[in-house]
Each structure stands twice: as C-alpha cells, then as structure tokens.
Amino acid sequence: MLLANPAEYAVLDALEAHVVDQGANLTVTDVKSTGGTLIREQVGDAWLASPVQVYLDLMHGEGRARDLAKHLRRERIGF
C-alpha cells in the first residue's frame, strides 16, 4: 500500500490494519481533489467520508457490502 504521507501510515498502524486479498473491513481511498464537492465530515482531527457516501459506495460493492450498507442505513443514517 502506497500512501501520501507518514501520518497515514501511523493511523493504519494504530488501527493494526493490514492488506488482505478478500474480506476487507476497511478501505482506504486516495482522493486527489480537496474541492467542495467531496462529501465528508470531521470527527476530531480526522476527516471521514459521510455515512451517506459510505452507504452509496457499499451499495455498489460485492459480497456482504449490501448487507453492511443496510445496517449502516438503519443504525447511523436512520432511514
């Protein structure tokens, strides 16, 4: 995994994240733009994708992604 700066490696290390071939429960996406069109929310010092964006991404995923999307929708988004 190639990341932009050492802070990103530190975060993944703190989470004890590692690369897998299948069954990932964490996805890191490199976003080139920092423009206003990004859907995000700030939690403390970290910027995270909004729950709605994660839901939409999961709905386009494979495997158990749709189940995760439905769970996220019920538990975090509320519809």
Residue frames as a rotation matrix with the C-alpha (Angstrom) as fourth column:
MET 1
0.587 0.809 0.000 0.00
0.809 -0.587 0.000 0.00
0.000 0.000 -1.000 0.00
LEU 2
-0.572 -0.768 0.289 1.46
0.778 -0.620 -0.108 3.36
0.262 0.163 0.951 -1.04
LEU 3
0.513 0.753 -0.412 0.20
0.850 -0.514 0.118 6.37
-0.122 -0.411 -0.904 0.93
ALA 4
0.639 -0.152 0.754 0.86
0.331 -0.831 -0.448 10.10
0.694 0.535 -0.481 0.58
ASN 5
0.065 -0.626 0.777 2.47
-0.614 -0.638 -0.464 10.85
0.786 -0.447 -0.426 3.94
PRO 6
-0.762 -0.504 -0.406 3.79
-0.022 0.647 -0.762 9.23
0.647 -0.572 -0.504 7.13
ALA 7
-0.680 0.566 0.467 0.74
-0.693 -0.285 -0.663 10.30
-0.242 -0.774 0.586 9.15
GLU 8
0.299 0.815 -0.497 -1.44
-0.913 0.395 0.098 7.99
0.277 0.424 0.862 7.05
TYR 9
-0.119 -0.432 -0.894 0.84
-0.094 0.901 -0.423 5.05
0.988 0.034 -0.148 7.82
ALA 10
-0.939 -0.252 0.236 0.70
-0.228 -0.061 -0.972 5.95
0.259 -0.966 0.000 11.52
VAL 11
-0.195 0.950 0.245 -3.10
-0.967 -0.143 -0.213 5.87
-0.167 -0.278 0.946 11.50
LEU 12
0.476 0.363 -0.801 -3.23
-0.606 0.796 0.001 2.47
0.638 0.484 0.599 9.77
ASP 13
-0.480 -0.728 -0.489 -0.56
-0.018 0.566 -0.824 1.15
0.877 -0.387 -0.285 12.13
ALA 14
-0.827 0.221 0.517 -2.56
-0.562 -0.273 -0.781 2.34
-0.031 -0.936 0.350 15.16
LEU 15
0.228 0.972 -0.053 -5.61
-0.967 0.220 -0.132 0.52
-0.117 0.081 0.990 13.76
GLU 16
-0.375 -0.501 0.780 -3.47
-0.345 0.856 0.385 -2.59
-0.861 -0.125 -0.494 13.21
ALA 17
0.713 0.644 -0.276 -4.71
-0.439 0.104 -0.893 -2.58
-0.547 0.758 0.357 9.61
HIS 18
-0.475 -0.848 0.233 -3.09
-0.247 0.383 0.890 -4.83
-0.844 0.365 -0.392 7.04
VAL 19
-0.311 0.285 -0.906 -3.61
-0.950 -0.122 0.288 -5.70
-0.028 0.951 0.309 3.38
VAL 20
-0.297 0.295 0.908 -5.83
-0.089 0.938 -0.334 -8.69
-0.951 -0.180 -0.253 2.56
ASP 21
-0.996 -0.082 0.045 -6.85
0.029 0.197 0.980 -10.33
-0.089 0.977 -0.194 -0.72
GLN 22
-0.351 0.936 0.020 -10.54
0.116 0.022 0.993 -10.60
0.929 0.351 -0.116 0.19
GLY 23
0.290 0.615 -0.734 -12.96
0.804 0.259 0.535 -9.85
0.519 -0.745 -0.419 3.01
ALA 24
-0.742 -0.624 0.244 -11.66
0.421 -0.718 -0.554 -6.37
0.521 -0.309 0.796 3.82
ASN 25
0.262 0.831 -0.490 -13.46
0.960 -0.172 0.222 -4.46
0.100 -0.529 -0.843 6.56
LEU 26
0.359 -0.208 -0.910 -11.57
0.170 -0.944 0.283 -1.20
-0.918 -0.256 -0.304 5.94
THR 27
0.365 -0.238 0.900 -10.96
0.929 0.038 -0.367 0.52
0.053 0.971 0.235 2.64
VAL 28
-0.020 -0.449 -0.893 -8.59
0.292 -0.857 0.425 3.44
-0.956 -0.252 0.148 2.15
THR 29
0.529 0.268 0.805 -9.31
0.845 -0.087 -0.527 5.58
-0.071 0.959 -0.273 -0.89
ASP 30
-0.557 -0.756 -0.345 -6.82
0.640 -0.655 0.402 8.10
-0.530 0.003 0.848 -2.21
VAL 31
0.607 0.785 0.121 -8.76
0.733 -0.495 -0.466 11.24
-0.306 0.372 -0.876 -3.10
LYS 32
-0.327 -0.804 0.496 -6.90
0.935 -0.351 0.048 13.58
0.136 0.480 0.867 -5.42
SER 33
-0.228 0.331 0.916 -9.27
0.221 -0.898 0.379 16.53
0.948 0.289 0.131 -5.08
THR 34
-0.722 0.066 -0.689 -9.85
0.683 -0.096 -0.724 18.57
-0.114 -0.993 0.024 -1.94
GLY 35
-0.828 0.420 0.371 -12.63
-0.107 -0.769 0.631 20.55
0.550 0.483 0.682 -3.61
GLY 36
-0.670 0.620 0.409 -16.01
-0.702 -0.350 -0.620 21.36
-0.241 -0.702 0.670 -2.15
THR 37
0.084 0.762 -0.642 -17.74
-0.841 0.399 0.364 18.50
0.534 0.509 0.675 -3.94
LEU 38
-0.668 -0.366 -0.648 -16.41
-0.012 0.876 -0.483 15.90
0.744 -0.315 -0.589 -1.52
ILE 39
0.516 0.834 0.194 -18.97
-0.364 0.008 0.931 14.59
0.775 -0.551 0.308 0.91
ARG 40
-0.306 -0.727 -0.614 -17.23
0.425 0.473 -0.772 14.41
0.852 -0.497 0.164 4.26
GLU 41
0.830 0.474 0.295 -17.45
-0.065 -0.444 0.894 15.12
0.554 -0.761 -0.337 7.95
GLN 42
-0.233 -0.944 0.233 -14.85
-0.365 -0.137 -0.921 16.00
0.902 -0.299 -0.312 10.52
VAL 43
0.879 0.350 -0.323 -14.53
0.144 0.450 0.881 13.91
0.454 -0.821 0.345 13.69
GLY 44
0.606 -0.708 -0.362 -11.89
0.391 -0.131 0.911 15.43
-0.693 -0.694 0.198 15.93
ASP 45
-0.045 -0.734 -0.678 -8.81
-0.500 -0.571 0.651 15.97
-0.865 0.369 -0.341 13.77
ALA 46
-0.778 -0.258 0.574 -9.82
0.243 0.718 0.652 13.36
-0.580 0.646 -0.496 11.17
TRP 47
-0.285 0.678 -0.678 -11.84
-0.908 -0.417 -0.036 13.85
-0.307 0.605 0.735 8.01
LEU 48
-0.683 0.160 0.712 -14.13
0.129 0.987 -0.098 10.91
-0.719 0.025 -0.695 7.22
ALA 49
-0.857 0.515 0.017 -16.44
0.014 -0.010 1.000 10.10
0.515 0.857 0.001 4.37
SER 50
-0.435 0.780 0.450 -20.00
-0.900 -0.364 -0.240 10.89
-0.023 -0.510 0.860 5.33
PRO 51
-0.519 0.305 0.799 -22.23
-0.150 0.887 -0.436 7.94
-0.842 -0.346 -0.414 6.26
VAL 52
0.603 0.780 -0.169 -24.34
-0.274 0.004 -0.962 8.61
-0.749 0.626 0.217 3.16
GLN 53
0.289 -0.587 -0.756 -21.26
-0.951 -0.084 -0.298 8.42
0.111 0.805 -0.582 0.90
VAL 54
-0.743 -0.552 0.378 -20.17
-0.617 0.784 -0.068 5.17
-0.259 -0.284 -0.923 2.57
TYR 55
-0.043 0.835 0.548 -23.70
-0.124 0.540 -0.832 3.79
-0.991 -0.104 0.081 2.15
LEU 56
0.740 0.339 -0.580 -23.71
-0.564 -0.156 -0.811 4.62
-0.366 0.928 0.075 -1.58
ASP 57
-0.161 -0.889 -0.428 -20.25
-0.969 0.224 -0.101 3.09
0.186 0.399 -0.898 -2.04
LEU 58
-0.707 -0.080 0.703 -21.29
-0.401 0.864 -0.304 -0.08
-0.583 -0.496 -0.643 -0.22
MET 59
0.351 0.922 0.163 -24.42
-0.275 0.268 -0.923 -0.41
-0.895 0.279 0.348 -2.35
HIS 60
0.684 -0.178 -0.707 -22.12
-0.720 -0.009 -0.694 -0.69
0.117 0.984 -0.134 -5.38
GLY 61
-0.320 -0.892 0.321 -19.88
-0.933 0.355 0.057 -3.24
-0.165 -0.281 -0.945 -3.68
GLU 62
-0.029 0.201 -0.979 -19.79
-0.471 0.861 0.191 -7.02
0.882 0.467 0.070 -3.84
GLY 63
-0.658 -0.258 -0.707 -20.21
0.338 0.738 -0.584 -9.81
0.672 -0.624 -0.398 -1.32
ARG 64
-0.103 0.612 -0.784 -21.62
0.994 0.093 -0.058 -8.65
0.037 -0.785 -0.618 2.00
ALA 65
-0.935 -0.347 0.078 -21.30
0.348 -0.938 -0.003 -4.97
0.074 0.024 0.997 1.08
ARG 66
-0.382 0.866 0.322 -25.07
-0.137 -0.398 0.907 -4.58
0.914 0.303 0.270 0.57
ASP 67
0.369 0.465 -0.805 -25.75
0.707 0.423 0.568 -6.11
0.604 -0.778 -0.173 3.99
LEU 68
-0.441 -0.617 -0.651 -23.30
0.879 -0.444 -0.175 -3.64
-0.181 -0.650 0.738 5.51
ALA 69
-0.882 0.163 0.442 -24.99
0.068 -0.884 0.463 -0.80
0.466 0.439 0.768 3.62
LYS 70
0.097 0.994 -0.059 -28.41
0.142 0.045 0.989 -1.75
0.985 -0.104 -0.137 5.00
HIS 71
0.250 -0.093 -0.964 -27.01
0.951 0.214 0.225 -1.98
0.185 -0.972 0.142 8.53
LEU 72
-0.784 -0.597 -0.170 -25.32
0.614 -0.786 -0.071 1.43
-0.091 -0.160 0.983 8.19
ARG 73
-0.600 0.633 0.490 -28.53
-0.005 -0.615 0.788 2.92
0.800 0.470 0.372 6.85
ARG 74
0.409 0.811 -0.418 -30.58
0.413 0.244 0.877 1.63
0.813 -0.532 -0.235 9.78
GLU 75
0.373 -0.304 -0.876 -28.06
0.927 0.148 0.343 2.32
0.026 -0.941 0.338 12.56
ARG 76
-0.490 -0.725 -0.484 -26.30
0.720 -0.650 0.244 5.53
-0.492 -0.229 0.840 11.51
ILE 77
-0.945 0.141 0.294 -28.34
0.119 -0.689 0.715 7.26
0.303 0.711 0.634 8.81
GLY 78
-0.782 0.622 -0.033 -31.75
-0.030 -0.090 -0.996 6.45
-0.623 -0.778 0.089 10.24
PHE 79
-0.018 0.849 -0.527 -33.99
-0.939 -0.196 -0.283 5.51
-0.344 0.490 0.801 7.33
